[in-house]
Amino acid sequence: MAPMPSTKTESPAAPHLDAGQAVFDTTVWIRLPRPGSRCPVSGLSRSSLAELARPCERNGFKPQVEARVLKRRHAKRGVLLISKESLLGYLNELPAPTAAVLKADVAEFHSITDSCKA
């Protein structure tokens, strides 16, 4: 049986090695991760990704990343697909944390861990 042709397009991402062969990440659309798990591309939760991709009150009803819903005819629900390029572009445009923010995060982390030890 002949192999199925690939429907993915090549991206300019750097390859990684799999069994000594160069493998390019050709993912264009990302499916939301299962509940309770994180996105393998961004590390964000399912709800955080959905909030970025769907119009809601928290984003001013203006999604920050491009998304599509893939659904069969007459189906009530579909699959939310998020553009990998759009998501990574949005994340890259976010400001880097400042030293003050990092100190506050460390202080908050220590206060949480100290309260858990008690």
C-alpha distances in whole Angstrom, upper triangle without the diagonal:
4,7,9,12,15,18,21,23,25,28,31,31,31,28,28,27,24,24,26,23,25,23,25,25,24,25,27,28,29,29,32,32,33,37,39,36,36,34,32,33,37,38,39,39,38,41,42,39,39,43,42,39,41,45,47,51,50,49,51,48,47,43,43,39,37,35,33,32,29,30,29,31,34,33,36,34,32,30,32,31,33,32,32,34,37,37,37,40,42,42,43,46,48,51,51,53,57,59,61,57,56,59,59,56,57,60,58,56,59,61,58,57,61,61,58,60,63
4,6,9,12,15,18,20,21,25,27,28,28,26,26,25,23,23,24,21,22,21,22,23,21,23,25,26,27,28,31,31,32,36,38,35,35,33,31,31,35,36,38,38,37,40,40,37,38,41,40,37,40,43,46,49,49,47,49,47,45,41,41,37,35,33,31,31,28,29,28,30,34,33,36,34,31,29,31,29,31,30,30,31,34,35,35,37,40,40,40,43,45,48,48,51,54,56,58,55,54,58,58,54,55,59,57,55,58,60,57,56,60,61,58,60,63
4,6,9,12,14,17,18,21,24,24,25,22,23,22,19,20,21,18,19,17,18,19,18,19,21,22,24,24,28,28,29,33,35,32,31,29,27,27,31,33,34,35,33,36,37,34,34,38,36,34,36,40,42,46,45,43,46,43,41,38,38,34,31,30,28,28,25,26,26,29,32,31,34,31,28,26,28,26,27,27,26,28,31,31,31,34,36,36,37,40,41,45,45,47,51,53,55,52,50,54,54,51,52,55,53,51,54,56,53,53,57,57,54,56,59
4,6,9,12,14,16,20,23,23,24,22,23,22,20,21,23,20,20,18,18,18,16,17,18,19,21,22,25,26,27,31,33,30,30,27,25,26,29,31,32,32,31,34,34,31,32,35,34,31,33,37,39,43,42,40,43,40,38,35,35,31,28,26,25,25,22,23,23,25,29,27,30,28,25,23,25,23,24,24,24,25,28,29,29,31,33,34,35,37,39,42,43,45,49,51,53,50,49,52,52,49,50,54,52,50,53,55,52,52,55,56,53,55,58
4,6,9,11,13,17,20,21,22,20,22,22,20,22,23,19,19,16,16,16,14,15,16,18,20,21,25,26,28,31,33,31,30,27,25,25,28,30,31,32,30,33,34,30,31,34,32,30,32,35,38,42,41,39,41,39,36,33,33,29,26,25,23,24,21,23,23,25,29,28,31,28,25,23,24,22,23,22,22,23,26,27,27,29,31,32,33,35,37,40,41,44,47,50,51,48,48,51,51,48,49,53,51,49,52,54,52,52,55,56,53,55,59
4,6,8,10,14,17,17,19,17,19,19,18,20,21,18,16,14,13,13,10,11,13,14,17,18,22,23,25,29,30,28,26,23,21,21,24,27,28,29,27,30,30,27,28,31,29,26,29,32,35,39,38,36,38,36,33,30,29,25,23,22,21,21,19,21,22,25,28,27,29,27,23,21,21,18,20,18,18,19,22,23,23,25,28,28,29,31,33,37,37,40,43,46,48,45,44,47,48,44,46,49,48,46,49,51,48,48,52,52,50,52,55
4,7,10,13,16,17,19,18,20,21,20,23,24,20,19,16,14,13,10,10,10,12,15,16,20,21,24,27,29,27,25,22,21,20,23,25,26,27,25,28,28,24,25,28,26,23,26,29,32,36,35,33,35,32,30,27,26,22,20,18,17,18,16,18,19,22,25,24,26,24,20,18,19,16,17,15,16,17,20,21,21,23,25,26,27,29,31,35,36,38,42,45,46,43,43,46,46,43,45,48,46,45,48,50,47,47,51,51,49,52,55
4,7,9,13,14,16,15,17,19,18,21,22,18,16,13,11,10,6,7,7,10,12,14,18,20,22,26,28,25,23,19,18,17,20,22,23,25,23,26,26,22,23,26,24,22,24,28,30,34,33,30,33,31,28,25,24,20,18,17,16,18,16,19,21,24,27,25,27,24,21,18,18,14,15,13,13,14,17,18,18,20,22,23,24,26,28,31,32,35,38,41,43,40,39,43,43,40,42,45,43,42,45,47,44,45,48,49,47,49,52
4,6,10,12,14,14,17,19,19,22,22,19,16,13,10,9,6,8,7,11,14,17,20,22,25,28,30,27,24,21,19,17,20,23,24,26,25,28,27,23,24,27,24,22,25,28,31,34,33,30,33,31,28,25,23,20,18,17,17,20,18,22,23,26,29,28,30,27,23,20,20,16,16,13,12,12,16,17,17,18,21,22,22,24,27,30,31,34,37,40,42,39,39,42,43,40,41,45,43,42,45,47,45,45,49,50,48,50,53
4,7,8,11,11,14,16,17,20,19,16,13,11,7,8,5,8,9,12,15,18,21,23,26,29,30,27,24,21,19,17,19,23,24,26,26,28,27,24,26,28,25,23,27,30,33,36,34,31,34,32,29,26,24,21,19,19,20,22,22,25,27,30,33,31,33,30,26,23,22,18,17,14,13,12,16,17,16,17,21,21,21,23,26,29,29,32,36,38,40,38,37,41,41,39,40,44,42,41,44,46,44,44,48,49,47,49,52
4,5,9,10,13,16,17,21,20,17,14,11,7,7,5,8,8,12,14,18,20,22,25,28,29,26,23,19,17,14,17,20,22,24,24,27,25,22,24,26,23,22,25,28,31,33,32,29,31,30,27,24,22,18,17,18,19,22,22,26,28,31,34,32,33,30,26,23,21,18,16,13,11,10,13,15,13,14,18,18,17,20,22,25,26,29,32,35,37,34,34,37,38,35,37,40,39,38,41,43,42,42,45,46,45,47,50
4,6,9,12,15,18,21,20,17,13,12,8,9,9,11,12,15,17,21,23,24,28,30,31,27,24,21,19,16,18,21,23,26,26,29,26,24,26,28,24,24,27,30,33,35,33,30,33,32,29,26,23,20,19,21,23,25,26,29,32,34,37,36,36,33,30,26,24,21,19,15,13,11,15,16,14,14,18,18,16,19,22,24,24,28,31,33,36,33,33,36,37,35,36,40,39,38,41,43,42,42,45,46,45,47,50
4,6,9,13,15,19,18,15,12,10,7,7,8,10,11,15,16,19,21,22,25,28,28,25,21,18,16,13,15,18,20,23,24,27,24,22,25,26,23,23,27,29,32,34,32,29,32,32,28,25,22,20,20,21,23,25,25,29,32,35,37,35,36,32,29,25,24,20,18,15,12,11,15,15,12,14,17,16,15,18,21,23,23,25,29,31,33,31,30,34,35,32,33,37,36,34,37,40,38,38,42,43,42,44,47
4,7,10,13,16,15,13,9,9,7,8,10,13,15,18,18,22,24,24,27,30,29,26,23,20,17,14,17,19,22,25,26,29,27,24,27,29,26,26,30,33,35,37,35,32,35,35,32,29,26,23,23,24,26,29,29,32,35,38,40,38,39,35,32,28,27,23,21,18,15,14,18,18,15,17,20,19,17,21,23,24,24,26,29,31,34,32,30,34,35,32,33,37,37,35,37,40,39,38,42,43,42,43,47
4,7,9,13,11,9,6,5,5,7,10,13,15,18,19,22,24,23,26,29,29,25,23,20,17,15,18,20,23,26,27,30,28,25,28,30,28,28,31,34,36,39,37,34,38,37,34,31,28,25,25,25,27,29,29,32,34,37,40,38,39,35,32,28,27,23,22,20,17,17,20,20,17,20,23,21,20,24,26,27,26,29,32,34,36,34,32,36,37,34,35,39,38,36,39,41,40,39,43,44,42,44,47
4,7,10,9,8,6,5,7,8,12,14,17,19,19,22,24,23,25,28,28,24,21,19,15,15,18,19,22,25,26,29,28,26,29,31,29,29,32,35,37,40,37,35,39,38,35,32,29,26,27,27,28,30,30,33,35,38,41,38,39,36,32,29,27,24,23,21,18,19,22,21,19,21,24,22,21,25,26,28,27,29,32,33,36,34,32,35,36,33,33,37,37,34,37,40,38,37,40,42,40,41,45
4,6,5,5,5,6,9,11,14,16,20,22,22,24,26,25,27,30,29,25,24,21,18,18,21,22,25,27,28,32,31,28,31,34,32,32,35,38,40,43,40,39,42,41,39,35,33,30,30,30,31,32,32,35,36,40,43,40,41,37,34,30,30,27,26,24,21,22,26,25,22,25,28,26,25,29,30,32,30,32,35,36,39,37,34,38,39,36,36,40,39,36,39,42,40,39,42,44,41,43,46
4,5,5,6,6,10,12,14,16,20,22,21,23,25,23,25,29,28,24,23,21,17,18,21,22,25,27,28,31,31,28,31,34,32,32,35,39,40,43,41,39,43,42,39,36,34,30,30,30,31,32,30,33,35,38,41,38,39,36,33,29,29,26,26,25,22,23,27,25,24,27,29,27,27,31,32,34,33,34,37,38,41,39,36,39,40,37,37,41,40,37,40,42,40,39,43,44,41,42,46
4,6,8,10,13,15,18,20,24,25,25,26,28,27,28,31,31,27,26,24,21,22,25,25,29,30,31,35,34,32,35,37,36,35,39,42,44,47,44,43,46,45,43,39,37,34,34,33,34,35,33,36,37,41,43,41,42,39,36,32,32,30,29,28,26,27,30,29,27,30,33,31,31,35,36,37,36,38,41,41,44,42,39,42,43,40,40,43,43,40,42,45,43,41,45,46,44,44,48
4,7,9,13,15,18,21,24,26,26,28,30,29,31,34,33,30,28,26,22,23,26,27,30,32,33,37,36,33,36,39,37,37,40,43,45,48,45,44,47,46,44,40,38,35,35,34,35,37,35,38,39,43,46,43,44,41,38,34,34,31,31,29,26,27,31,30,28,30,33,31,31,34,36,37,36,37,40,41,44,42,39,42,44,41,40,44,44,41,43,46,44,43,46,48,45,46,50
4,6,10,13,15,18,21,24,24,26,29,28,30,33,33,29,27,25,22,21,25,26,29,31,32,35,34,32,35,37,35,35,38,41,43,46,44,42,45,44,42,38,36,33,32,32,33,34,33,35,37,40,43,41,42,39,35,32,32,29,28,27,24,25,28,28,26,28,31,30,29,33,34,36,35,37,40,41,44,42,40,43,44,41,41,45,44,42,44,47,45,44,47,49,46,47,51
4,7,10,12,15,19,21,22,24,27,26,29,32,32,28,26,23,20,19,22,24,27,29,30,33,32,30,32,35,32,32,35,39,41,43,41,39,42,41,39,35,33,30,29,29,30,32,31,34,35,39,42,39,41,37,34,30,30,27,26,24,21,21,25,25,22,25,28,27,26,29,31,33,32,34,37,39,41,39,37,41,42,39,39,43,42,40,42,45,43,42,46,47,45,47,50
4,7,9,12,15,18,18,20,23,23,25,28,29,25,23,20,17,16,20,21,24,26,27,30,29,26,29,31,29,28,32,35,37,40,38,36,39,38,35,32,30,26,26,26,26,28,27,30,32,35,38,36,37,34,30,27,26,23,22,20,18,18,22,22,20,22,25,24,24,27,29,31,30,33,36,37,40,38,36,39,40,37,38,41,41,38,41,44,41,41,44,46,43,45,48
4,6,9,12,15,16,19,21,21,24,27,28,24,22,19,16,14,17,20,22,25,25,28,27,24,26,29,26,26,29,32,34,37,35,33,36,35,32,29,26,23,22,23,24,26,25,28,30,33,36,34,35,32,28,25,24,20,19,17,14,15,19,19,17,19,22,21,21,24,26,28,28,31,34,36,38,36,34,38,39,36,37,40,39,37,40,43,41,40,44,45,43,45,48
4,6,9,11,12,15,18,18,21,24,24,21,18,15,12,11,14,17,19,21,21,24,23,20,23,25,23,22,25,29,31,34,32,30,33,31,29,25,23,20,19,19,20,22,22,25,27,31,33,31,32,28,25,21,20,17,16,14,11,12,16,15,14,16,19,18,18,22,23,26,26,28,32,34,36,33,32,36,36,33,34,38,37,35,38,40,38,38,41,42,40,42,46
4,6,9,11,14,17,18,21,24,25,22,20,16,14,12,16,18,20,22,22,24,23,20,22,25,22,21,24,27,30,33,31,29,32,30,28,24,22,19,17,17,18,20,19,23,25,28,31,29,30,27,23,20,19,15,14,12,10,11,15,15,14,16,19,19,19,22,24,27,27,30,34,36,38,35,34,38,38,35,37,40,39,37,40,42,40,40,44,45,43,45,48
4,6,7,10,13,15,18,21,22,19,17,13,12,10,13,16,17,19,18,21,20,17,18,21,19,17,21,24,26,30,28,26,29,27,25,21,20,16,15,14,15,17,16,19,22,25,28,26,26,23,19,16,15,11,11,9,7,9,12,12,12,15,17,17,18,21,22,26,26,29,32,35,36,33,33,36,36,33,35,38,37,35,38,40,38,38,42,42,40,43,46
4,7,10,13,15,19,22,23,20,18,14,14,11,14,17,17,19,18,20,19,16,17,19,17,15,18,21,24,27,26,24,26,24,22,18,17,13,11,11,12,14,14,18,20,23,26,24,25,22,18,15,13,9,8,6,6,7,10,11,11,13,15,16,17,19,21,25,26,28,32,35,36,33,33,37,36,33,36,39,37,36,39,41,38,39,43,43,41,44,47
4,7,10,12,16,18,20,18,16,12,12,11,13,15,15,16,15,17,16,13,14,16,14,12,15,18,21,24,23,21,24,22,20,16,15,12,10,8,9,11,11,15,18,21,23,21,21,18,14,11,10,6,5,5,5,8,10,10,12,14,15,16,18,19,21,25,26,28,32,34,36,32,32,36,35,32,35,37,35,34,38,39,37,37,41,41,39,42,45
4,6,9,12,15,17,14,12,9,9,8,10,12,12,13,11,14,14,10,11,14,13,11,14,18,20,23,22,20,23,21,19,16,15,12,11,9,10,11,12,15,18,22,23,21,21,17,14,10,8,5,5,6,6,10,11,9,11,14,14,15,17,19,20,24,24,26,30,33,34,30,30,33,33,30,32,35,32,31,35,36,33,34,38,38,36,39,41
4,6,9,12,14,12,11,9,10,11,12,13,12,12,10,12,13,10,10,14,13,11,14,17,19,22,21,20,23,21,20,16,16,13,12,10,10,10,10,13,16,19,21,18,18,14,11,7,6,5,6,9,10,13,14,12,14,17,17,17,20,22,22,26,27,28,32,34,35,32,31,35,34,30,32,35,33,31,35,36,33,34,37,37,35,38,40
4,7,9,11,10,9,7,10,11,11,11,10,9,6,9,10,7,8,11,12,10,12,16,17,20,19,18,21,20,19,15,16,13,13,11,11,11,12,14,18,21,22,18,18,14,11,8,7,7,8,11,11,15,14,12,15,18,17,16,20,21,21,25,25,26,30,32,33,29,29,32,31,28,30,32,30,28,32,33,30,31,34,34,32,35,37
4,6,8,6,6,6,8,10,11,10,9,7,6,9,11,9,10,13,14,14,15,19,19,22,21,21,24,22,22,18,18,16,17,14,15,15,15,17,20,23,24,21,20,16,14,11,10,10,11,14,13,17,17,14,16,19,19,18,21,23,22,25,26,26,30,32,33,29,28,31,30,27,28,31,28,26,30,31,28,28,32,31,29,32,35
4,6,6,8,9,11,14,14,13,12,9,7,10,13,12,12,15,17,16,17,21,21,23,22,22,26,24,24,21,21,19,20,17,18,16,17,18,20,23,24,20,19,15,14,12,12,13,14,17,17,21,21,18,20,23,22,21,24,26,25,28,29,29,33,34,35,31,30,33,31,28,30,32,29,27,30,31,28,28,32,31,28,31,34
4,6,8,10,13,16,15,13,12,8,6,8,11,12,12,14,16,16,17,20,19,22,20,21,24,23,24,21,21,20,21,19,19,18,19,19,22,25,25,21,19,16,16,14,13,15,16,19,19,23,22,19,21,24,23,22,25,27,25,28,28,28,32,33,33,29,29,31,30,26,28,30,27,25,28,29,25,26,29,28,26,29,31
4,7,10,13,16,15,12,11,7,8,10,12,13,13,15,17,18,19,22,21,23,21,22,26,25,25,22,23,21,23,21,22,21,22,23,26,29,29,25,23,20,19,17,17,18,18,21,20,24,23,20,22,25,23,21,25,27,25,27,27,26,30,31,31,27,26,29,27,23,25,27,24,22,25,25,22,22,26,25,22,25,27
4,7,9,12,12,9,9,7,7,10,11,12,13,16,17,18,19,22,22,24,22,22,26,25,25,22,22,20,21,20,21,20,21,23,26,29,29,26,24,21,19,17,16,16,16,19,18,21,21,18,19,22,21,19,22,25,23,25,25,25,28,30,30,27,25,28,27,23,24,27,24,22,25,26,23,23,27,26,24,26,29
4,6,9,8,5,5,5,7,10,10,10,12,14,14,16,18,21,21,23,20,21,24,24,23,20,19,17,19,18,20,20,21,23,26,29,30,26,25,22,20,17,15,15,14,16,15,18,18,14,15,19,18,16,19,21,20,22,22,22,25,27,28,24,23,26,25,21,23,25,23,21,24,25,22,23,26,26,24,27,30
4,5,6,5,5,6,7,10,10,8,11,14,13,14,16,20,20,23,20,20,23,23,22,18,17,15,16,15,17,18,19,21,24,28,29,25,25,21,18,15,13,12,11,13,11,14,15,11,12,16,15,13,16,19,18,21,21,22,25,27,28,25,24,27,26,23,24,27,25,23,27,28,25,26,29,30,28,30,33
4,6,6,8,10,11,14,13,12,15,17,16,17,20,23,24,26,24,23,27,26,24,21,19,17,18,17,19,20,20,23,26,30,31,28,27,23,21,17,16,14,13,14,11,14,16,12,12,16,16,14,16,20,19,22,21,22,26,28,29,26,24,28,27,24,25,28,26,24,27,29,27,27,30,31,29,31,34
4,6,8,11,12,15,13,11,14,16,15,15,19,22,23,25,23,21,25,24,22,19,17,14,15,15,18,19,20,23,26,30,31,28,28,24,21,18,16,13,11,11,8,11,12,9,9,12,13,11,13,16,16,19,19,20,24,26,28,24,23,27,27,24,25,28,27,25,28,30,28,28,32,32,31,33,36
4,5,9,11,13,10,9,13,14,12,14,17,20,21,23,20,19,22,22,20,17,15,13,15,15,18,20,21,24,28,31,32,29,28,25,22,19,16,14,12,12,9,11,12,8,8,11,11,8,11,14,13,16,16,17,21,23,24,21,20,24,23,20,22,25,23,22,25,27,25,26,29,30,28,31,34
4,7,10,12,10,10,13,14,14,15,18,21,21,23,20,20,23,23,22,19,17,15,18,18,20,21,23,25,29,32,33,30,29,25,23,19,17,16,14,15,13,15,15,12,11,15,14,11,14,16,15,17,17,17,21,23,24,20,19,22,22,18,20,23,21,19,23,24,22,22,26,26,25,27,30
4,7,8,6,6,10,11,10,12,15,18,18,19,16,16,20,20,19,16,14,13,16,16,18,19,21,24,27,30,31,28,26,22,21,18,15,14,12,14,13,15,14,11,12,15,13,11,14,16,14,17,17,17,21,23,23,20,19,22,21,18,20,23,21,19,23,24,21,22,26,26,25,28,30
4,5,5,6,9,10,11,13,14,17,17,18,16,16,20,20,19,16,16,15,17,16,18,18,20,22,26,29,29,25,24,20,19,16,14,14,13,16,15,18,17,13,15,18,16,14,18,19,17,20,20,20,24,26,26,22,22,24,23,20,22,24,21,20,23,24,21,22,26,25,24,27,29
4,6,5,6,9,10,11,12,15,15,17,15,16,19,18,18,15,15,14,15,14,15,15,17,19,22,25,25,22,20,16,15,13,11,12,11,15,14,18,16,13,16,18,17,16,19,21,19,22,23,23,27,29,29,25,25,28,26,23,25,27,24,23,27,27,24,26,29,28,27,30,32
4,5,5,6,9,10,10,13,12,14,12,13,16,16,16,13,14,14,16,14,16,16,18,20,23,26,26,22,20,17,16,14,12,13,13,16,16,19,17,14,17,19,17,16,20,20,19,22,23,23,26,28,28,24,24,27,25,22,25,26,23,23,26,26,23,25,29,27,26,30,31
4,5,5,6,9,10,12,12,13,11,11,15,15,14,12,11,12,14,14,16,17,19,22,25,28,28,25,23,19,18,16,13,14,12,15,15,17,15,12,14,16,13,12,16,17,15,18,19,19,23,25,25,21,21,24,22,20,23,24,22,21,25,25,23,24,28,27,26,29,31
4,5,5,6,9,12,12,15,13,12,15,14,14,10,10,9,11,10,13,14,16,19,22,25,26,23,21,18,16,13,10,10,8,11,11,14,12,9,12,14,12,11,15,16,15,18,20,21,24,27,27,23,24,27,25,22,25,27,25,24,28,28,26,27,31,30,29,32,35
4,5,5,6,9,9,12,11,11,14,12,12,9,10,10,11,9,11,12,14,16,20,22,23,20,18,15,13,11,8,10,9,12,13,16,14,11,15,16,14,14,18,19,18,21,23,24,27,30,30,26,27,30,28,25,28,30,27,27,30,30,28,30,33,32,31,34,36
4,6,6,7,7,9,8,7,11,10,10,8,9,9,12,11,14,14,18,19,23,25,25,23,20,17,16,15,12,13,11,14,15,17,14,12,15,16,13,14,17,17,16,19,21,22,25,28,27,23,25,28,25,23,26,28,25,25,29,29,27,29,32,31,30,34,35
4,6,8,9,11,9,7,11,10,9,5,5,6,9,9,12,14,17,20,24,26,26,24,22,19,17,15,12,12,9,11,12,14,10,9,12,12,9,11,14,14,13,17,19,20,23,26,26,23,24,27,25,23,26,28,26,26,30,30,28,30,33,32,32,35,37
4,7,9,12,11,9,12,10,9,5,6,5,6,6,9,10,14,16,20,22,23,21,19,16,14,12,9,9,7,9,11,13,10,9,13,13,11,13,16,16,16,20,22,23,27,30,30,26,27,31,29,27,30,32,29,29,33,33,31,33,36,36,35,38,40
4,6,10,10,9,10,8,8,5,8,8,9,8,10,10,14,16,19,21,21,19,17,14,13,13,9,11,10,12,15,16,13,13,16,17,14,16,19,19,19,22,25,26,29,32,32,28,30,33,31,28,32,33,31,31,35,34,32,34,37,36,36,39,41
4,7,8,7,7,4,5,5,9,10,11,11,12,13,17,18,22,23,23,21,19,17,16,16,13,14,13,15,18,19,15,15,19,18,16,18,21,20,19,22,25,26,29,32,32,28,30,33,31,29,33,34,31,32,36,35,33,36,38,37,37,40,42
4,6,6,6,5,7,8,11,13,14,14,16,16,20,21,24,25,25,23,20,18,18,18,15,17,16,18,20,21,18,17,20,20,17,19,22,21,20,23,25,26,29,32,30,27,29,32,29,27,31,32,29,30,33,33,31,33,36,35,34,38,39
4,6,5,6,9,10,13,15,17,17,19,20,23,24,28,29,28,26,23,21,22,21,19,20,19,21,23,24,20,19,22,22,19,20,23,22,20,22,25,25,28,30,29,26,28,30,28,26,30,31,28,29,32,31,30,33,35,33,34,37,38
4,6,7,9,10,11,14,16,17,19,20,24,25,29,30,30,28,25,23,22,22,18,20,18,20,21,22,19,17,20,20,16,17,20,19,17,19,21,21,24,27,25,22,24,27,24,23,26,27,24,25,29,28,26,29,32,30,31,34,35
4,5,6,6,8,11,13,14,17,19,22,24,28,29,29,27,25,23,22,21,17,18,16,17,19,19,16,15,17,17,13,15,18,16,15,17,20,21,23,27,26,22,25,27,25,24,27,29,26,27,31,30,29,31,34,33,33,37,38
4,5,8,10,13,15,16,19,20,24,26,29,30,30,28,26,24,23,23,20,21,19,20,22,22,18,18,20,19,16,18,21,18,17,20,23,23,26,29,28,25,27,30,28,27,30,31,29,30,34,33,32,34,37,36,36,40,41
4,6,9,12,13,14,16,17,21,22,26,26,26,25,22,21,20,20,17,18,17,18,21,21,17,17,20,19,16,19,21,20,19,22,25,26,29,32,31,28,30,33,30,29,33,34,31,32,36,35,34,36,39,38,38,41,43
4,6,9,10,12,14,16,20,22,25,26,27,25,23,21,20,20,16,17,15,16,18,18,14,14,17,16,13,16,18,17,17,20,23,24,27,30,30,27,29,32,30,29,32,34,31,32,36,36,34,37,39,38,38,42,43
4,6,7,9,12,14,17,20,23,25,25,24,22,19,18,17,13,13,11,12,14,15,11,11,14,13,11,13,16,15,15,18,21,23,26,29,29,26,28,31,29,27,31,32,30,30,34,34,33,35,38,37,37,40,42
4,7,9,13,16,19,22,26,27,28,26,25,22,20,18,15,14,11,11,12,12,8,8,11,10,7,10,12,11,11,15,18,20,23,26,26,23,25,28,27,25,28,30,28,29,33,33,31,33,37,36,36,39,41
4,6,10,13,16,19,23,25,26,24,23,20,18,16,12,11,7,7,9,9,5,6,9,9,7,10,12,12,13,17,19,21,25,28,28,25,26,30,29,27,30,32,30,30,34,34,32,34,38,37,37,40,42
4,7,11,13,17,20,22,24,22,21,19,16,14,11,9,6,6,9,9,6,8,11,10,10,13,15,15,16,20,23,25,28,32,32,29,30,34,32,30,33,36,34,33,37,38,36,37,41,40,40,43,45
4,7,10,13,17,19,20,18,18,15,12,10,7,6,4,6,9,11,9,9,13,13,13,15,18,18,19,23,25,27,31,34,34,31,32,35,34,31,34,37,34,34,38,38,36,37,41,40,39,42,45
4,6,10,13,15,17,15,15,13,10,8,6,5,7,8,12,13,12,13,16,17,17,19,21,22,23,27,29,31,34,37,38,35,35,39,37,35,38,40,37,37,41,41,39,40,44,43,42,45,47
4,6,10,12,14,12,11,9,6,5,5,6,9,11,14,17,15,16,19,20,20,21,24,25,26,29,31,33,37,40,40,36,37,40,39,36,39,41,38,38,41,42,39,41,44,43,42,45,47
4,7,10,12,10,11,9,5,5,7,7,11,13,16,18,17,18,21,22,22,24,26,27,28,32,34,36,39,42,43,39,40,43,41,39,41,44,41,40,44,44,41,42,46,45,43,47,49
4,7,8,6,8,7,4,6,9,11,14,16,19,22,21,21,25,26,26,27,30,31,32,35,37,39,42,45,45,42,42,45,44,41,44,46,43,42,46,46,43,44,48,46,45,48,50
4,6,5,9,8,7,10,13,14,18,20,23,25,24,25,28,29,29,31,34,34,35,39,41,42,46,49,49,46,46,49,48,45,47,49,46,45,49,49,46,47,51,50,48,51,53
4,5,9,10,10,13,15,17,20,22,25,28,27,28,31,32,32,33,36,37,38,41,43,45,49,52,52,48,49,52,50,47,50,52,49,48,52,52,49,50,54,52,50,54,56
4,7,9,10,14,16,19,22,24,28,30,29,29,33,34,33,35,38,38,39,42,44,46,49,52,52,48,49,52,50,47,50,52,49,48,52,52,48,50,53,52,50,53,55
4,6,7,11,14,16,20,22,25,28,27,27,30,32,31,32,35,36,36,40,42,43,47,49,49,46,46,49,47,44,47,49,45,45,48,48,45,46,50,48,46,49,51
4,7,11,13,16,19,22,25,28,26,26,30,31,30,31,34,35,35,38,40,41,45,47,47,43,44,47,45,42,45,46,43,42,46,46,42,44,47,45,44,47,49
4,7,9,13,16,19,22,25,23,23,26,28,27,28,31,32,32,35,37,38,42,44,44,40,41,44,42,39,41,43,40,39,43,43,39,41,44,43,41,44,46
4,7,9,13,16,18,21,20,20,23,25,24,25,28,29,30,33,35,36,40,42,43,39,39,42,41,38,40,42,39,38,42,42,39,40,44,43,41,44,46
4,6,10,13,15,18,18,17,20,22,21,22,25,27,27,30,32,33,37,40,40,36,36,40,38,35,38,40,37,36,39,40,37,38,42,40,39,42,44
4,7,10,12,15,14,13,17,19,18,19,22,23,23,27,29,30,34,36,37,33,33,37,35,32,35,37,34,33,37,38,35,36,40,39,37,40,43
4,7,9,12,11,11,14,16,16,17,20,21,22,25,27,29,32,35,36,32,33,36,35,32,35,37,35,34,37,38,35,37,40,40,38,41,43
4,6,9,8,7,10,12,12,13,16,17,18,22,23,25,29,32,33,29,30,33,32,29,32,34,32,31,35,36,34,35,38,38,37,40,42
4,5,5,6,9,10,11,12,14,16,17,21,23,25,29,32,33,30,30,33,33,30,33,35,34,33,36,38,35,37,40,40,39,42,44
4,5,5,6,8,10,11,12,14,16,19,20,23,27,29,31,28,28,31,31,28,30,33,32,31,34,36,34,35,38,38,37,40,43
4,6,5,6,9,10,10,12,15,18,19,22,26,29,30,28,28,31,31,29,31,34,33,32,36,37,35,36,40,40,39,42,45
4,6,5,6,9,10,11,13,16,18,21,25,28,29,26,27,30,30,28,30,33,32,31,35,36,34,36,39,39,38,41,44
4,5,5,6,9,10,11,15,16,19,22,26,27,23,24,27,27,24,27,30,28,28,31,32,31,32,35,36,35,37,40
4,5,5,6,9,10,13,14,17,21,24,25,22,22,26,26,24,26,29,28,27,30,32,31,32,35,36,35,37,40
4,5,5,6,9,12,14,17,20,24,25,23,23,27,27,25,27,30,29,29,32,34,32,34,37,38,37,40,42
4,5,5,7,10,13,15,19,22,23,20,21,25,24,23,25,28,27,27,30,31,30,32,35,35,35,38,40
4,5,5,9,10,13,16,19,21,18,18,22,22,19,22,25,24,23,27,28,27,28,32,32,32,34,37
4,6,8,9,12,16,19,21,18,18,22,22,21,23,26,25,25,28,30,29,30,33,34,34,36,39
4,6,9,12,15,19,20,18,19,22,22,21,24,26,26,26,29,31,30,31,34,35,35,38,40
4,7,9,12,16,17,14,15,19,19,17,20,23,22,22,26,27,26,28,31,31,32,34,36
4,6,9,12,14,12,13,16,16,16,19,21,21,21,24,26,26,27,30,31,31,34,36
4,6,10,12,10,10,14,15,14,16,19,19,19,22,24,24,25,28,29,29,31,34
4,7,8,6,7,10,11,10,12,15,15,16,18,20,21,22,24,26,26,28,30
4,5,5,6,9,10,11,13,14,15,17,19,20,21,23,24,26,27,29,31
4,5,5,6,9,10,11,12,14,15,17,18,20,21,22,24,26,27,29
4,5,5,6,9,10,11,12,14,15,17,18,20,21,23,25,26,27
4,5,5,6,9,10,11,12,14,15,16,18,20,21,23,25,26
4,5,5,6,9,10,10,12,14,15,16,18,20,21,23,25
4,5,5,6,9,10,11,12,14,15,16,18,20,21,23
4,5,5,6,9,10,11,12,14,15,17,18,20,22
4,5,5,6,9,10,11,12,14,15,17,19,20
4,5,5,6,9,10,11,12,14,15,17,19
4,5,5,6,9,10,11,12,14,16,17
4,5,5,6,9,10,11,12,14,16
4,6,5,6,9,10,11,12,15
4,5,5,6,9,10,11,13
4,6,5,6,9,10,11
4,5,5,6,9,10
4,5,5,6,9
4,5,5,7
4,5,5
4,6
4
